[in-house]
Amino acid sequence: MRAYVFITTQGDARPIVEKIRAIKGVKEADAIWGPIDIIALVEADDAKALIDLVPVKIRKIPGVNSTDTRIAL
């Protein structure tokens, strides 16, 4: 299962993107300009693993305000 995660942050996104890149299951993550601060490509074996990855690991990083996950078809 592959998904794109759009992440908004508080403050400088660059140190947060480094923490996101270190998470197992995150294939790519980049800080971007615009209303979204970071976009990440993640892969998980199933929906349960995806839930463990985004709400449990990514959203818990200090400075992450919100996430919006879009599952690829």
N, C-alpha and C positions, 0 to 999 in steps of 0.2 A: 504494500500500500504506500503510495507516494502522495505527499501533500506539500502545498506552499503555505507558509505561515507569514502573515503580515504583522509586524510588531511595531508598536509605538512605545517610545521611551521617554524618560524624563532626563534632560541634560544630554551630555555627549554620548552618542550611540556607539562610538568606536570601541570603548572598553567592554561594553555589553556584547557587541558582536563577537569579540574574541572569546568570551565565556560561552556564548551559544555555539560557536564552532567546535568547542571542546566536548560537547555533549555527544555521546554515542547515538547514532541515528540521524544526526544532522549531516547532510552531505555537502551543503554549501550554505553560506550566510554572508550577506553583504549589507553594509550601511548604505542607504540611498537618500536622495533628496526628495522632499515632498511631504504630504500628510502622513505617510508611513515612513518610519525611520530605518527599519531593517526588514529585509525579505530573506527567508530561509527555506531551503528545500530539505524536507525530511523524508525518511523512509522507515516504515515499521511493518512488522509481519502481519498485524491485524489491527482492528479498531481499538482493542484494549491496550496494545502496545503504543498506539498513537496517543491515546488518552494519557498514558504514563509519561510520554515524551513532552507533549505541549503543556497541559495544565500543571502537571506535577514538576517538571524540570525547567522548562523555559519560563513560565509565568512566575516562578519562585525567585528568579534572578533579580536582585535589587536594581531598581531603575526601570524595569519592564512595567509599563502601564497597562497595556492590553495586547491581546493577540486575536487574529482573525484567520482561521484555518480553512483552506480550500483544498479539498481532496481531488486529486487528478484522476480522470477516468481512463 
